[in-house]
Amino acid sequence: DTEVIQTPKHLVMGMTNKKSLKCEQHMGHRAMYWYKQKAKKPPELMFVYSYEKLSINESVPSRFSPECPNSSLLNLHLHALQPEDSALYLCASGQIDLTDTQYFGPGTRLTVL
Amino acid sequence: AQRVTQPEKLLSVFKGAPVELKCNYSYSGSPELFWYVQYSRQRLQLLLRHISRESIKGFTADLNKGETSFHLKKPFAQEEDSAMYYCAPQGGKLIFGQGTELSVKP
């Protein structure tokens, strides 16, 4: 399997809801990433996990909580989001070396009402 | 500070014309340099990376360390090249340029 899988494809949530985004890869990659992408803008790095440990947190608000249960899975838990958090959330994976190619999932389109 | 600049937000050319998408970067150390492409309704994917020195879909990119540039070029643009292109230096910091939307008209 050479793809990064993200679920769900679309998510609509209220500001008081709790939801989770899921990401899965079976390429043996030991680095996994969360990005946020607004329309017609580049991806903005949120978190990096290396060997299931959080290695980079780009000063993301605590209403976003990442989790890496094992080397193949990455979750992003969402709670008390704001409408401005509406965006496409991308997961990516790659080799442990940050200079290596990243493989992106199709993204989850999140709408916060 | 780490910075990457893609000066053209939109580049429109006719089919068969040459195309050059510019990328300039300011980055401490020696980053690895990538071009990623995002076709309409498709996932972001690697187009090419400097270290492999490949030509993918007719595109090449030349690293100029003196000018700190990594421009993407193709001699004859095709309609299917229409997409969003991002320059991305990667090292201790992962950053993407603002992107250039390439539109190839018939």
Interface residues (C-beta under 8 A of the other chain):
Chain A: Y33 K40 K41 P42 P43 L45 V48 L90 A92 L98 T99 D100 T101 Q102 Y103 F104 G105 P106 G107
Chain B: P31 E32 F34 Q42 R43 L44 Q45 L46 R49 M84 Y86 Q90 G91 G92 L94 I95 F96 G97 Q98 G99 E101
